[in-house]
Amino acid sequence: MHDKEIKNDKVKGIVILIVGFLQAVMGFLAALNIEFQWLTDASINAFGLMIAAGVMLGVGLYAVWKNTFTGKKAQIQNEELHKRNLK
């Protein structure tokens, strides 16, 4: 249970760092009087959500792949389990 919370906190931390960096870039460009219409707080927050969702999707896909008999090595292990009547 704690491992999952620790991984979630890690993902949140990475997303916060990226969003904070983009906010700093936006502030720096504003100080130079350079503005991009697409670089707004809303677009940066949306980008942060997209990153978090992408990372969580990747973690979910990895967990499913790792905990099923889909890989080549896992299929060999599954075959051995059936041979030994352990499954």
C-alpha angles and dihedrals in degrees: 000000000000092000091060092049091049091051091047090051089050091053091046090050093051092048091048090052092050094046090046091051091051090048089052091049090050091050092047092050090047089054088055089048091245113138132182116195092215094051102082135134090258094052092047092050091047089051090051091052090048091052092048092048091047092051092047090049089052092049091049093049091048091049092051092047093046095047098047133064096253103113125079093250092045091052090054090050090049090052091052091049090053092047091054093044091240093128 
